[in-house]
Amino acid sequence: MRLLVRVIEARNMPPMDPNGSADPYVKLKLGHQRFKTKVVKKCLNPSWCEEFSFKVEDLKEQLVVSVFDEDKFFSDDFVGSVKINISSVFDTVDKSLGTVWYPLQPKKKSKIKDCGEILLTICFSQNNPQSDLQPQAENGAMSPSRSSTSSRMSSPLRSEELTAPIKEEKSNKEKLTGLISQIFSRNNELLPQSAGNKNTELPEVPETDESEVSEDKTDEQSSSSSNFEELIKKLEEKDDGGEMPANLPGGIMLDQMYAISPSELNTFLFSPESDYLKQLADVQGSTDLQVGPWKFDNETGSLKRTFTYVKAPSRLIKAIKAIEDQTYLKADGKCFSVLASVNTPEAPYASNYRVEVQTSISPGPELPSGEECSHLVVSWRMNFIHNTMMKGMIEGGARQGVKESFEQVASLLSEKLKVVDVKGIGSEKEQALASLQVEKQSDWKLAVQYFANFTVISTILMGFYVLVHIFLSMPSTIQGLEFGGLDLPDSIGEVVVCGVLVLQGERVMHLISRFMQARVHKGGDHGIKATGDGWQLTVALVEGCNIPTVESNVLSDPYVVFTCNGKTRTSSIKFQKSDPRWNEIFEFDAMDDPPSTLDVEVFDFDGPFDEAVSLGHTQINFVRSNISELGDVWVPLQGQLAQACQAKLHLRIFLNNTRGSNIIKEYLTKMEKEVGKKIKVRSPQTNSAFQKLFKLPPEEFLINDFTCHLKRKMPLQGRLFLSARIIGFHGDLFGHKTNFYFLWEDIEDVQVLQPTLSSMGSPVVVITLHPGRGLDAKHGAKTQDAEGRLKFHFQSFVSFNVAHRTIMALWRARALSPEQKAEIAEEESDDKNQQILEDDDPENRSLQSEESGSFLGLEDVSMSVVYSSVLSVPSNFVMELFSGSELERRAMDRAHCVNYSTSPWEFEKTDVYQRQTYYKFDISVSRYGGEVTSSQQKSRLTDRNGWLVEEVTTLHGVPLGDYFTLHTKYQIEDQGSRSTGCKVVVHFGIAWLKSTKHKKKITKNIHANLQDRMMIMFSTIEKEFVSGKQ
């Protein structure tokens, strides 16, 4: 009996070498049998894909799998190990543990707790045991054999390779286990003397007829089906209601609608009982399909499974084995998203990349027949784990392969499912708007609404009554102050009656005036078509609910005004309505850039000359809202009257780009003229990272980004991002992330303050917001005035002129009126010549070119030891290097740091203090000179007597200085046995903000200079301490 072990790969291994990497390999041990894999150089996520075969002699033995890091000049470092009992493998029904990730366990006294995971496949050989006995009888004990990567391993789910289950009592099973263990023991006590002896006593296996086997298979399929449904329901219960994951940036391979419900489509594609995978394998020519079960991961709260297959050979590549891991990202009963990561271990450069495919299922529009419809979108990307020179060729070949594969998928789905013609049912927008029909109101109905009330009827009756009275009564004699032609009231009652008649007449005349104006304004802007190409906004005003009234005894005459980018659209007036229904559609002319907000305000019509009274207002923020969710929405109104009545509007909002990707290029071309610098179109991966960082909608695109400091109580190093609609800042200092943004329309003023000592010699850009705007970004503001204006201070730009011009250009394009633009242009005309001279400066031009890299996002920094030594100096004296004293300045001067200055330590939180430092490089260190700003944070060690000082450093005026930040960690610890000494360990790492091909060169240069600097600084401390004692 042989045990087959396949070592596939490992992940999340700790760095064991000073360069932040490792050279891992695996050792396997079972009894006296040992194996070793190949060494994978400089990799923390290695892939081996090697298979080993062990002879099992005792079921009580353990398989030990250990991972080591190879060192050329010293003994290899132990990383972690896994121990598996052989009996646990044998006790399984199919004699296999499947393909499982095992956590690596460290040594007991190791400081590293998380050693990563290793992916193993462990099972017993499914061959007949008698076939294993024959070579033993002929050649003696078999030596362990190591198979190639192409060797097939049995899968626990391949029913055609499994024998029927043996129905035995517990006691019989134990006897059988002991018997098999003795059969394969070293002494071969139960082996026959000749291999040809047919009288070998083996336990009898009861015969099972075909009907029982088929029934077992049916029961297994039904149980797997019910298990899958239960797991999906469990996943739906844990769903937090979040949005569907965005499509992968590599592109969309399949976008189609099918006449099937989303849940049924999900079952068809991913259920274990579905024949879809087998049918797809037949179509694509894949073989050896082995599908693992769905398992619920309690740590991540998601469903996962792994299956393998052998891909059909092509003209260039032979048949290779593929391992596909599938993970549910979302499942809420209506929407489903599954991410598949495909690894082909035998392909060239396979350890450098993974192909990731995301399948998204969402509800489609309702079909005319009333059937449910599902929208299936499949996107992909290349996930490069390591950089390689063959990246372009690999990605091109993978793209072609994925495209051909999903052409076959689309063909298979079209055979099995009913494809829905999108053109036949129309777009979601067309369907939503087609159902709206404006109710035409005639003048007669409008007149009835206006004049069919108590005021008009009572006035008519009173007037008719007075006319009849005049006809029947005789003229009275002239008396009192009367004279011919002037008839005055003769009593108080007549005065009251006259007053009532005058008031009633005035009210009737007012109603007649409003009626005449209503006839003119009842049409509104409904039906006016938009013109031009670009971002086209369409708003459908369906109805209103609980619209408030100004006067308690009279219903209001509401109408709605929509405002976007300075353009307005007005609805018709609905007279005497508290729950009006408009069913009107408004289209705004196409815009060059996507709109940020849509202002909605409801007014009460009160004639053409009276000021309209606002009944409520609201604002639709397109940056914070997903446009797909605005297709049918009830919007609550703000304001005292509206909130008291809980008024709201029913809207349907659609935003479409009719110009495609060209609109982004045209917008950037327009901005280039304003900025005076070439602006490159960012890649889809960069835009996706930017959108994810600030949780922005997919239509938002990044224009430029700059390294700078946010000035609050203490300067915070980070990055300023500029897009068509927002200006955002992201910083990460000592694990504390600062992230905010606000709209260009929120900005009231942009000013530039001259360099000062507090700003480290850098100009400061001060951005002031309108009162009450940008409150979500309040935590990033330096001050707030009495009127509620937030002020943000940004300084220490690597390319200040480019950053300032870009900010001003985007602000003018979005937020200013033509008059304001002309005023600012006139103010800047005096500085134009100076800006031209600065642009011609070669140094400034080199700094501007530094903004061309692609933003990769901030990640955790990998730290390595750059200096370690035991000093004969107490730790308190070493901390003088971080006290702002004269000793610190002398040490920094000797380390070639010129004009060194620091701010005082300020209390940040309990036992944590923070300060800023500033200095320039001596010409002997850098021929460019350059300035340095850093943030330092110090705290006491928790478990030892000493200090921990963390530093984040930014370089200015150095080529590619804004591509990275330097992270340094000083650990100063007292020696227990020597009261006068301390141990100093300095860790160093680089956080890359942009990609560049010069990473290795820059890292090597900084590492060497930092080592020299550490040696100079701490040797200076030792000399000063010795000289002070003498």
Residue pairs with C-beta under 8 A, 6 or more apart in sequence:
1 55
1 56
1 124
1 125
1 129
1 132
1 180
1 184
2 53
2 54
2 55
2 56
2 124
2 125
2 127
2 132
3 30
3 53
3 54
3 55
3 56
3 63
3 86
3 89
3 122
3 123
3 124
3 125
4 51
4 52
4 53
4 54
4 121
4 122
4 123
4 124
4 125
4 147
4 153
4 154
5 28
5 51
5 52
5 53
5 54
5 63
5 65
5 120
5 121
5 122
6 49
6 50
6 51
6 52
6 99
6 120
6 121
6 122
6 153
7 26
7 28
7 37
7 48
7 49
7 50
7 51
7 52
7 65
7 118
7 120
8 47
8 48
8 49
8 99
8 119
8 120
8 121
8 323
8 345
9 45
9 46
9 47
9 48
9 49
9 118
9 119
9 343
9 345
9 351
10 24
10 26
10 45
10 46
10 67
10 104
10 116
10 117
10 118
10 119
11 44
11 45
11 101
11 116
11 117
11 119
12 44
12 45
12 114
12 116
12 117
13 22
13 24
13 44
13 45
13 46
13 67
13 79
13 104
13 115
13 116
14 22
14 44
14 79
14 112
14 114
14 115
14 116
15 21
15 22
15 44
15 862
15 864
16 22
16 69
16 77
16 79
17 23
17 69
17 864
18 864
18 865
19 42
19 864
20 862
20 863
20 864
20 989
21 42
21 43
21 44
22 42
22 43
22 44
22 69
22 79
23 39
23 40
23 41
23 42
23 43
23 69
23 70
23 71
24 39
24 40
24 43
24 46
24 67
24 68
24 69
24 70
24 79
25 36
25 37
25 38
25 39
25 40
25 48
25 67
25 68
25 70
26 36
26 37
26 48
26 65
26 66
26 67
26 68
26 118
27 34
27 35
27 36
27 37
27 65
27 66
27 67
27 68
28 34
28 35
28 36
28 52
28 54
28 63
28 64
28 65
28 66
29 35
29 63
29 64
29 66
30 54
30 56
30 61
30 62
30 63
30 64
30 86
31 57
31 58
31 61
33 54
33 55
33 144
35 52
35 144
35 146
37 48
37 50
38 48
38 50
39 70
40 46
40 47
40 48
40 351
43 351
43 386
44 116
45 351
45 385
46 351
47 343
47 345
47 350
47 351
49 149
49 345
49 346
49 350
50 146
50 149
51 146
51 147
51 148
51 149
51 151
51 153
52 144
52 146
52 147
53 125
53 144
53 145
53 146
53 147
54 63
54 144
55 141
55 142
55 143
55 144
55 184
56 86
56 124
56 184
57 184
57 185
57 186
58 86
58 181
58 185
59 86
59 87
59 90
59 177
59 181
60 86
60 87
61 86
62 83
62 84
62 85
62 86
63 83
63 84
63 85
63 86
63 122
64 81
64 82
64 83
65 81
65 82
65 83
65 84
65 102
65 118
65 120
66 78
66 79
66 80
66 81
66 82
67 78
67 79
67 80
67 81
67 104
67 115
67 116
67 118
68 76
68 77
68 78
68 79
69 76
69 77
69 78
69 79
70 76
71 77
78 107
79 104
79 106
79 115
79 116
80 103
80 104
80 105
80 106
80 115
80 116
81 104
81 105
82 102
82 103
82 104
82 105
82 118
82 120
83 105
84 97
84 102
84 122
88 97
89 95
89 96
89 97
89 122
89 123
89 124
90 124
90 177
92 156
93 156
93 165
94 123
94 156
94 157
94 162
95 123
95 124
95 126
96 122
96 123
96 124
96 154
96 155
96 156
97 120
97 121
97 122
97 123
98 121
98 123
98 155
98 156
98 292
98 306
99 119
99 120
99 121
99 292
99 306
99 308
99 323
100 119
100 120
100 121
100 122
101 117
101 118
101 119
102 117
102 118
102 119
102 120
103 115
103 116
103 117
104 115
104 116
104 117
104 118
105 115
106 112
106 113
106 115
121 153
123 153
123 154
123 156
125 132
125 154
126 154
126 161
126 162
129 180
129 183
129 184
130 200
132 142
132 184
133 183
133 191
133 195
134 195
135 142
136 142
136 188
136 191
137 191
137 192
137 194
137 195
138 195
141 186
149 321
149 345
149 346
150 321
150 346
152 288
154 161
155 161
155 290
155 291
155 292
155 308
156 292
157 290
157 291
157 292
157 293
158 290
159 217
159 220
163 205
164 208
164 212
164 213
164 216
165 216
166 176
166 205
166 206
167 206
168 176
175 203
176 203
179 190
179 203
182 189
182 190
183 190
183 191
190 200
190 201
192 199
192 200
221 272
221 273
222 273
224 272
224 273
224 293
225 271
225 272
225 273
227 272
227 293
227 294
228 267
228 270
228 271
228 272
228 273
228 294
229 267
231 294
231 296
231 303
232 266
232 303
232 331
234 296
235 296
235 301
235 302
235 303
235 328
235 331
236 331
236 332
236 333
238 301
239 330
239 331
239 332
241 332
242 330
243 626
244 330
244 335
244 337
244 360
244 362
245 329
245 330
245 337
245 339
245 358
245 360
246 688
246 691
246 692
246 698
247 358
247 360
247 377
247 379
248 356
248 357
248 358
248 379
248 380
248 381
249 381
249 683
249 684
249 685
249 687
249 688
250 379
250 380
250 381
250 382
250 399
251 379
251 380
251 399
252 377
252 378
252 379
253 357
253 378
253 379
253 380
253 402
253 403
253 406
254 376
254 377
254 378
254 406
254 409
254 410
255 376
255 377
255 378
256 375
256 376
256 410
256 413
256 419
256 420
257 364
257 373
257 374
257 375
257 376
257 419
257 420
257 422
258 265
258 373
258 374
258 376
258 413
258 417
258 418
258 419
258 420
259 367
259 371
259 372
259 373
259 417
259 418
259 419
259 420
260 268
260 372
260 373
260 374
260 417
260 418
261 372
261 374
262 334
262 335
262 336
262 361
262 362
262 363
262 372
262 374
263 333
263 334
263 336
264 374
265 361
265 374
265 376
265 417
266 331
266 336
266 361
267 274
268 274
268 276
268 416
268 417
269 276
269 338
269 359
269 361
270 294
270 326
270 338
272 291
272 293
272 294
276 412
276 416
277 289
277 291
277 307
278 289
279 412
279 416
280 286
280 408
280 409
280 412
281 287
281 289
281 309
283 408
283 411
283 412
284 311
284 312
284 405
284 408
285 312
286 309
286 310
286 311
286 312
287 309
287 310
287 312
287 319
288 308
288 309
288 310
288 321
289 307
289 308
289 309
290 307
290 308
290 309
291 305
291 307
292 305
292 306
292 307
293 305
294 303
294 304
294 305
295 303
295 304
295 305
296 302
296 303
297 303
297 304
300 327
302 327
302 328
302 329
303 327
303 328
303 331
304 325
304 326
304 327
304 328
305 325
305 326
306 323
306 324
306 325
306 326
307 324
307 326
308 321
308 322
308 323
308 324
309 321
309 322
309 324
310 319
310 320
310 321
310 322
311 319
311 320
311 321
311 322
311 344
312 319
313 319
314 401
317 347
320 344
320 346
320 347
321 344
321 345
321 346
322 342
322 343
322 344
323 342
323 343
323 344
323 345
324 340
324 341
324 342
324 343
325 340
325 341
325 343
326 338
326 339
326 340
327 338
327 339
327 340
327 341
328 336
328 337
328 338
329 337
329 338
329 339
329 358
330 336
330 337
331 337
334 362
334 363
335 360
335 361
335 362
335 363
336 359
336 360
336 361
337 358
337 359
337 360
337 361
338 358
338 359
339 356
339 357
339 358
340 356
340 357
340 358
340 359
341 354
341 355
341 356
341 383
342 354
342 355
342 356
342 357
343 350
343 354
344 350
345 351
348 390
349 388
349 390
349 394
351 385
351 386
352 384
352 385
352 386
352 387
352 388
352 394
353 382
353 383
353 384
353 385
353 388
353 394
353 398
354 382
354 383
354 385
355 380
355 382
355 383
355 398
355 402
356 380
356 381
356 382
356 383
357 378
357 379
357 380
357 402
358 378
358 379
358 380
359 376
359 377
359 378
360 376
360 377
360 378
360 379
361 374
361 375
361 376
362 374
362 375
362 377
363 372
363 373
363 374
363 375
364 372
364 373
364 374
364 375
364 420
365 373
365 425
365 426
365 428
365 431
366 372
366 373
366 431
367 373
367 420
367 425
368 425
373 420
373 425
376 413
378 406
378 409
380 402
381 685
382 394
382 395
382 398
384 391
388 394
413 419
425 431
426 434
428 631
429 538
429 631
429 654
429 656
432 540
432 631
432 632
432 652
432 654
433 538
433 540
433 585
433 652
436 540
436 542
436 583
436 584
436 585
437 583
438 526
438 582
438 583
438 584
439 581
439 583
441 522
443 519
446 515
446 518
446 519
446 522
446 575
447 515
449 575
449 576
450 511
450 514
450 515
450 518
450 575
450 576
451 511
451 515
455 504
455 507
455 508
455 511
456 508
456 511
458 504
459 504
459 505
459 507
459 508
462 500
462 501
462 504
463 501
463 505
466 501
476 487
476 490
478 484
479 490
480 488
480 490
481 488
482 488
489 495
489 498
510 607
513 607
514 557
514 605
514 606
514 607
517 605
517 607
517 608
518 557
518 573
518 575
518 605
521 559
521 572
521 573
521 605
522 572
522 573
523 572
524 559
524 570
524 571
524 572
524 573
524 584
525 569
525 570
525 571
525 586
526 571
526 572
526 582
526 584
526 585
526 586
527 585
528 569
528 586
528 587
529 587
530 536
530 538
530 587
530 588
530 589
530 590
531 589
531 590
532 589
532 590
533 590
533 658
533 659
533 663
534 590
534 591
534 592
534 657
534 658
534 659
534 663
535 590
535 591
535 592
535 593
535 594
535 595
535 655
535 656
535 657
535 658
535 663
536 587
536 588
536 590
536 591
536 655
536 656
536 657
536 658
537 564
537 587
537 588
537 591
537 595
537 598
537 653
537 654
537 655
538 585
538 586
538 587
538 588
538 653
538 654
538 655
538 656
539 562
539 569
539 585
539 586
539 587
539 588
539 598
539 651
539 652
539 653
540 583
540 584
540 585
540 586
540 651
540 652
540 653
541 560
541 562
541 571
541 582
541 583
541 584
541 585
541 586
541 649
541 650
541 651
542 581
542 582
542 583
542 649
542 650
542 651
542 652
543 579
543 580
543 581
543 582
543 583
543 649
543 650
544 558
544 560
544 574
544 577
544 579
544 580
544 581
544 582
544 602
544 647
544 648
544 649
544 650
545 579
545 634
545 647
545 648
545 649
545 650
546 578
546 579
546 645
546 646
546 647
546 648
547 556
547 558
547 577
547 578
547 579
547 580
547 602
547 615
547 616
547 645
547 647
548 556
548 615
548 616
548 641
548 642
548 644
548 645
548 647
549 555
549 556
549 578
549 604
550 556
550 604
550 613
550 615
550 641
554 576
555 576
555 577
555 578
556 576
556 577
556 578
556 604
556 615
557 573
557 574
557 575
557 576
557 577
557 604
557 605
557 606
558 573
558 574
558 577
558 580
558 602
558 603
558 604
558 605
558 615
559 570
559 571
559 572
559 573
559 574
559 602
559 603
559 605
560 570
560 571
560 582
560 600
560 601
560 602
560 603
560 649
561 568
561 569
561 570
561 571
561 600
561 601
561 602
561 603
562 568
562 569
562 570
562 571
562 586
562 598
562 599
562 600
563 598
563 599
563 600
563 601
564 588
564 595
564 597
564 598
564 599
565 588
565 591
565 595
566 817
567 588
567 589
569 586
569 587
569 588
571 582
571 584
571 586
572 582
572 584
573 605
574 580
574 581
574 582
575 605
588 595
590 658
590 659
592 663
592 666
592 667
592 670
593 667
593 724
593 725
593 813
593 814
594 622
594 655
594 657
594 699
594 700
594 724
594 725
595 622
595 655
596 621
596 622
596 623
596 725
596 726
596 743
596 744
596 745
596 814
597 619
597 620
597 621
597 622
597 743
597 745
598 619
598 620
598 622
598 653
599 617
599 619
600 617
600 618
600 619
600 620
600 635
600 649
600 651
601 614
601 616
601 617
601 618
602 614
602 615
602 616
602 617
602 637
602 642
602 647
602 649
603 612
603 613
603 614
603 615
604 612
604 613
604 614
604 615
605 612
606 612
606 613
614 639
615 637
615 639
615 641
615 642
615 647
616 637
616 638
616 639
616 641
616 642
616 643
616 647
617 637
617 638
617 639
617 642
618 635
618 636
618 637
618 638
618 649
620 630
620 635
620 651
620 653
622 655
622 697
622 725
623 696
623 697
623 700
623 725
623 726
623 743
625 697
626 697
627 653
627 654
627 655
627 697
627 699
630 651
630 652
630 653
630 654
631 652
631 653
631 654
632 652
633 650
633 651
633 652
633 653
634 648
634 649
634 650
634 651
635 648
635 649
635 650
635 651
636 642
636 646
636 647
636 648
637 643
637 647
637 648
637 649
641 647
655 699
657 663
657 699
659 666
664 681
664 701
665 681
667 724
668 679
668 681
668 703
670 813
671 679
671 703
671 806
671 809
671 810
671 813
672 678
672 679
674 805
674 808
674 809
674 812
674 813
675 802
675 805
675 806
675 809
676 805
676 839
677 802
677 805
677 806
677 848
679 703
679 704
680 852
682 690
682 701
682 702
682 703
682 854
682 855
683 854
685 854
686 702
686 854
686 855
686 856
687 700
687 701
687 702
689 855
689 856
689 857
690 696
690 700
690 702
690 721
690 723
690 855
691 697
691 698
691 700
693 721
693 728
693 730
693 739
693 857
694 721
694 726
694 728
694 730
694 739
694 741
696 723
696 726
700 723
700 724
700 725
700 726
701 723
701 724
702 721
702 722
702 723
702 855
703 722
703 723
703 724
703 806
703 810
704 722
704 806
704 851
705 719
705 720
705 721
705 722
705 851
705 855
706 719
706 720
706 722
706 797
706 798
706 799
706 802
706 803
706 806
706 851
706 962
707 717
707 718
707 719
707 720
707 796
707 797
707 798
707 954
707 961
707 962
707 993
708 717
708 718
708 719
708 720
708 794
708 795
708 796
708 797
708 798
708 803
709 715
709 716
709 717
709 718
709 760
709 762
709 794
709 795
709 796
709 933
709 954
710 716
710 718
710 729
710 731
710 738
710 780
710 792
710 793
710 794
711 759
711 764
711 782
711 793
711 794
711 795
712 780
712 781
712 782
712 793
713 906
714 903
714 906
714 914
714 915
714 916
714 935
715 760
715 795
715 796
715 916
715 933
715 935
716 731
716 733
716 738
716 935
717 731
717 733
717 796
717 933
717 935
717 952
717 954
717 965
718 729
718 730
718 731
718 732
718 733
718 738
719 729
719 730
719 731
719 855
719 993
720 727
720 728
720 729
720 794
720 803
721 727
721 728
721 729
721 730
721 741
721 855
722 806
722 807
722 810
724 810
724 814
725 743
725 744
725 814
726 741
726 742
726 743
726 744
727 741
727 742
727 744
727 747
727 767
727 807
727 810
728 739
728 740
728 741
728 742
729 738
729 739
729 740
729 741
729 780
729 792
729 794
730 737
730 738
730 739
730 858
731 737
731 738
731 739
732 738
732 858
733 935
733 937
733 952
734 937
734 950
734 952
738 779
738 780
740 776
740 777
740 779
740 780
741 777
742 769
742 773
742 774
742 776
742 777
743 773
743 774
743 814
744 810
744 811
744 813
744 814
744 815
745 814
745 815
746 769
746 770
746 773
746 774
746 815
747 767
747 768
747 769
747 770
747 811
747 815
748 768
748 769
748 770
748 789
749 767
749 768
750 765
750 766
750 767
750 768
750 807
750 808
750 811
751 765
751 766
751 768
752 763
752 764
752 765
752 766
752 804
753 759
753 763
753 764
753 766
754 763
755 761
755 762
755 763
755 764
756 764
759 795
759 796
760 795
760 796
760 916
760 918
760 931
760 933
761 918
761 931
762 795
762 796
762 797
762 800
762 956
763 795
763 797
763 800
763 804
764 793
764 794
764 795
765 793
765 794
765 795
765 797
765 803
765 804
765 807
766 791
766 792
766 793
767 791
767 792
767 794
767 807
768 789
768 790
768 791
769 789
769 790
769 791
769 792
770 789
771 787
771 788
771 789
772 788
773 790
774 781
774 790
775 790
777 790
777 792
778 784
778 790
780 792
781 790
781 791
781 792
782 791
782 792
782 793
783 790
783 791
784 790
784 791
785 791
796 933
796 954
796 956
797 803
797 804
798 847
798 850
798 851
798 956
798 957
798 961
798 962
799 844
799 847
799 848
799 850
799 851
799 962
801 835
801 838
801 839
801 844
801 848
802 847
802 848
802 851
805 835
808 824
812 820
812 821
812 824
816 824
838 844
839 845
843 957
846 959
847 957
850 959
850 960
850 961
850 962
850 963
851 962
853 963
853 993
853 994
853 995
853 996
854 994
854 995
855 993
855 994
856 992
856 993
856 994
856 995
858 991
858 993
859 991
861 967
861 989
861 990
861 991
862 989
863 967
863 969
863 987
863 988
863 989
864 987
864 988
864 989
865 985
865 986
865 987
865 988
866 986
866 987
866 988
866 1007
866 1010
866 1011
866 1014
867 984
867 985
867 986
867 1010
867 1011
867 1014
867 1015
867 1018
868 983
868 984
868 985
868 986
869 983
869 984
869 1018
870 975
870 981
870 982
870 983
870 984
871 878
871 981
871 982
871 983
871 984
871 1018
871 1021
871 1022
872 978
872 980
872 981
872 1022
872 1025
873 980
873 981
873 982
873 1021
873 1022
873 1025
874 974
874 979
874 980
874 981
874 982
875 945
875 946
875 947
875 972
875 973
875 974
875 982
877 1021
877 1025
878 972
878 982
878 984
878 1018
878 1021
879 947
879 972
880 887
880 888
880 1021
881 887
881 888
881 891
881 1017
881 1021
882 888
882 936
882 938
882 949
882 970
884 902
884 904
884 905
884 915
887 1021
887 1024
888 900
888 902
889 900
890 1020
890 1024
891 1016
891 1017
891 1020
891 1021
892 900
892 919
892 1017
893 900
894 1016
894 1017
894 1020
895 1013
895 1016
895 1017
895 1020
896 921
896 922
896 924
896 925
896 1013
897 919
897 920
897 921
897 922
897 932
898 919
898 920
898 921
898 922
899 918
899 919
899 920
900 917
900 918
900 919
901 917
901 918
901 919
902 915
902 916
902 917
902 918
903 915
903 916
903 917
904 915
905 913
905 914
905 915
905 938
906 913
906 914
906 915
907 913
908 914
908 937
911 939
911 940
912 937
912 938
912 939
913 937
913 938
913 939
914 935
914 936
914 937
914 938
915 935
915 936
916 933
916 934
916 935
916 936
917 932
917 933
917 934
917 936
918 931
918 932
918 933
918 934
919 931
919 932
920 929
920 930
920 931
920 932
921 928
921 929
921 930
921 931
921 932
921 958
923 929
925 1009
926 958
928 957
928 958
928 959
929 957
930 955
930 956
930 957
930 958
930 961
931 955
931 956
931 957
932 953
932 954
932 955
932 956
933 953
933 954
933 956
934 951
934 952
934 953
934 954
935 951
935 952
936 949
936 950
936 951
937 949
937 950
937 951
938 947
938 948
938 949
938 950
939 947
939 948
940 946
940 947
940 948
941 947
941 948
941 971
941 973
944 973
944 974
945 973
945 974
946 971
946 972
946 973
946 974
946 982
947 970
947 971
947 972
948 969
948 970
948 971
948 972
949 969
949 970
949 972
950 967
950 968
950 969
950 970
951 966
951 967
951 968
951 969
951 970
952 965
952 966
952 967
953 965
953 966
953 967
953 968
954 961
954 962
954 965
954 966
955 961
955 966
960 996
960 998
960 1002
962 993
962 994
963 992
963 993
963 994
963 996
963 1002
964 990
964 991
964 992
964 993
964 994
964 1002
965 990
965 991
965 993
966 988
966 989
966 990
966 991
966 1006
967 988
967 989
967 990
967 991
968 986
968 987
968 988
968 1010
969 986
969 987
969 988
970 984
970 985
970 986
971 984
971 985
971 986
971 987
972 982
972 983
972 984
973 982
973 983
973 984
973 985
974 981
974 982
974 983
975 981
975 982
975 983
984 1018
986 1014
988 1007
988 1010
990 1002
990 1003
990 1006
992 999
996 1002
